[in-house]
Amino acid sequence: MAKKTARAPAKLAVKQVRSGIGHPDTFRRTLRALGLKHHQDRVVVDDTPSIQGMLFKVRHLIEVTPIKEA
């Protein structure tokens, strides 16, 4: 029986392009949960289903770019 090797999830670069000011508190809390603290902030996150849901919720406030693996 062959062993299954766990692959590391793909990475995504997330940049906040619009402010959370004037948006519902749930949007601001989602930005904070993603690690985005202020406008023009950038973070690298794993591409998991829970992160995908958060990114979808604030899709109008962020810009997402996949990071190519070497």
Secondary structure, DSSP 8 states (H G I E B T S, - for coil): ----------EEEEEE-S--TTS-HHHHHHHHHHT--STT-EEEEE--HHHHHHHHHTTTTEEEEEE---
